[in-house]
Amino acid sequence: MRIIGIDLGVTAKHRAIVADERSEFISPIIKFASRLADLEKLRSRALQGVDPDHPLVVVMEATNIVWYPVAAYFLRQGATVHVVNPRLSADLARFYKRHAKSDRLAKC
């Protein structure tokens, strides 16, 4: 399975990163627009080295209406698309920030 995490931009280009089934990043950050050519290039980079029918999961936050053409493209290509509620992701980020460990262990 390949996972594409997308940070949608309203005025700037979108940014994506690809991970494998072990959640290890296998691509650098990829900048793209909502144009068909860019979406096809992103999909081909995500599936590089595996069969074209390899399972593909796309995760993005519902940013304005910008998410719709990206989600529609990947759904037509047979990918599983998860559109995350921005309030839930903000709540989760606050939770993780509150419980982050920032102290360092001193060497003995």
Summary of the structure (lengths in Angstrom):
residues: 108
radius of gyration: 16.1
end to end distance: 42.8
largest distance: 57.1
contacts: 257
relative contact order: 0.17
helix: 31%
strand: 25%
